[in-house]
């Protein structure tokens, strides 16, 4: 079928869409490979360039489905603005197309290899949280050994407003930032390139419908305002940060670059991997009523950090699980909007560094090397306290559970340049 613009569109019936929701295989053979990040159970979105135009794509195996041509959706933000039921219907229609072969459907596919992937959308606002108690405790112990967590940590999801203009898509080089640093906490500072450049493995979450100015989002509805997740690296200049962050928090130490993966895995794809949040430790306060979601809104997502140097191939240096976070994404959304702050489709929130209880779970070099005092030993014989020019940080993520098809989040990478 052809619309007024001459583009081919594929339409599926509601019955076919319902059948596709149970499909376990696709006619796109590469999607049936157990090692693929993008089986038919995933169907992540990305924006990509085709014939010189930006298109909404869907990942399936090693191919990208042109959803703009197939379903007439111009960009990802249009999908983000949909209500939950409409998003579910769209997912079913996409699944139907990829489960049962339709004549001419091959023309809608583009090889993923060599495709130019773009930022998911124009990001209006970006807020970053601090939701891992393991990370917060480790970082706190370095600076306040006897009092690592501040009094508010267990009462609310701590966050700050980040810089949306410096969010870049995976593969974009990251230039080492300039700033003020001081060896002595009392100063004086000097100005120059950061010598303690770090990464932070995080989960990013794009928001859906949102709320109006002055209106809150009830905690029980907050999960429905999440569109999907991506990998996020909140690059951090630790020496700049330690000098500037008091009394207002991070500024130039983080605003120079934040890398995200191009693929956005929808909440519908993540539904089988939802679970209850970690039980609060004995003596910890229960969340205030406006933060009580009443549901299983934690997510079992494994996150890995790989490091490639000029002398070595990538080596995994940490692995953590998002299910261990002290605060869930839904609680972050509910808290963010609790004062009437309007959240809009395409806004991005970061979870903060995802760490765990063991050393291998630490999500940044600040923790892994304990502020540089315990250098990371690499198989090549190299050591790292912080990142050096030419280092490439690669984030990977995936969900797996017994009886369920593994789905992946793709990769988020960036090379440090001088």
Beta strands, then each sheet from edge to edge (+ up, - down):
strand 1: 45-50
strand 2: 53-60
strand 3: 63-66
strand 4: 109-111
strand 5: 117-118
strand 6: 126-129
strand 7: 159-161
strand 8: 167-169
strand 9: 174-175
strand 10: 178-181
strand 11: 190-193
strand 12: 197-198
strand 13: 201-207
strand 14: 226-233
strand 15: 236-237
strand 16: 258-260
strand 17: 265-266
strand 18: 274-275
strand 19: 298-299
strand 20: 302-309
strand 21: 312-321
strand 22: 348-350
strand 23: 376-377
strand 24: 383-384
strand 25: 392-399
strand 26: 407-417
sheet 1: 4+ 3- 2+ 1- 5+
sheet 2: 7+ 6- 22- 13+ 14- 16+ 8+
sheet 3: 7+ 6- 22- 13+ 14- 17+
sheet 4: 9+ 26+ 25- 20+ 21-
sheet 5: 10+ 11-
sheet 6: 12+ 15-
sheet 7: 18+ 19-
sheet 8: 23+ 24-
end
